[in-house]
Amino acid sequence: MNITISPATDEELRSGELGRKLRHYNYGFVGEYPEQKYIRLNAKDENGRLLGGLRGFVFLYWLNIEVLFVEEDTRGTGLGSRLLAEAERQAVALGATNAKLDTFEWQARGFYLKQGYEEYARIDDYAPGFYLALMKKSLQAP
């Protein structure tokens, strides 16, 4: 069998064929679940200046937060909490029951702890001299 490995084309990426193949394979283990849904939020001031935002997605009933950023001069105003709460609200509406993220020790670990997240693992020296905290939270009402 002659097999070649090459970069995926834009058309192949748009088709979503590879993701569908994996999803159908997974169905045999966990049953059918909704396709991945994205949550993309921006926070802007009255002049249109981007002050922060959140990027994430819901997959297998988990909200996966990829990026949450708030400009330094806006931190401490509650904007990060508002962005996170809105993402969690949207994720629950999409069927998510839990959330997860990772953050470097110099970033927002303390912020996420205050928002009800718990650190469940840590990768030391992910960046030289710094650990990466892996965090999660239940989105189900107690």
N, C-alpha and C positions, 0 to 999 in steps of 0.2 A: 504494500500500500504506500503510495507516494503522497505524503502530507506536507503542505506548506503552511507556514505561520507568517502572517502579514498584518499590518495595521488595518483596523476596521475602517471602512469608508464612511463618509457622512451619511450616505443612504442606508448603509447597514445599521448604523447607530440609530437613525430615525425610525427604522422598521421595528426596533424593539424585539427582534426575533430571539436573541440570546436570553434576554430576561424572561420571555414567555416560556422558553424551553426549561429554564430553571424553575419557574413558578409551577409549571405542570409536574415536574419531578417532585417538588416539595409537597404538592397536593396529596401525593400518595402517603405522606407521613402525617401531615397536620390538617388535611382537609382543605377545601377551597377558602381563600381569603381575598379581600379586595386588592386591586393593583395599588402600587405605591402612589401616594398623593403628596404633593408638595405644599408646604406652608412657607410663604415668603412675605415678610412684613418690612415696611420702611416707616421710619418716624422722621418727619420733616418739620421745620419751623415755618412761620408765616411767609418767609422769603424763599422757601423751597430748599433750604439748606438741609442736607441729609445729616441728621443727628445720631442715627443709629438704625439698627435693623436686626432681623432674625431670619435665618435660612434653616429650614429643616424639612423633614418628610415623615409621613406615617407609613410604616411597613410592618406587617405581621402584628398589628395592634400596638405597636410601639411608636411613640414620637421620638425621632432621632434628631437632636439639635446639632447642626453642623457649625453654625456661626451665630453668636449673639454679640453685638458690638454696640457700644454707646460712646460718643465722643467724650473726651476727658472733661471738657468744660460743662457737660450736661450730666455727668455722673453724680449720684447722690440726690437726684430730683425725683426718683421713682420711675424713670423711663424704662430702665432695664426690667424692673418688676412688671410694668405694664406690658411690655413686649412679650415677656415670658408667659404671663397670664393669658394673653390673647392667643399665643401659639398653643398653649395647653388647652384652652377652650375650643379652638378649632380642631385640635387633634382628637379631643373627646367626641366632638360632633362627627368626626371621620371614623370613630370606633376604637380609638386608642385607649388602652387601659394603663399604660405605663409610659414613662419618658426616660431617655438616657442621653448622655453627653460626655464629652471629655474636656478637660481644661488644664492648662499648665498651672503649676503652683503659684506663679507670679500673676496669673490672670484673675479669675473670678471664683475660685473655690469657696471662699467665705460667703460670697453673694449667694451661690447656689445652696449652700448649707442653710442659709436663712430662708430660702424659698422652699425648704422641705426636701431637698435632695440629700442623698447619703453617698459617701464614697464607698464603693464596693471592691475596688482594686486600684493599684497604682503601678505605673511602670517607671522605675528609677532610671535616671540618665537618658530619658527619651530625647531631651535636648541636653547637651553636655552640662552636667551639674544640676539639672532640674528634673523633677518627676512630672508625669502626666497623671492626673487623677481621673478615674472613670467613675461616673456618678449616675444614679438612677433615682426615680421617684414614682410612686404609685399615683395614678390619676383618678383612681376610684375613690368615691366619698367614703370616709371611715364609717 
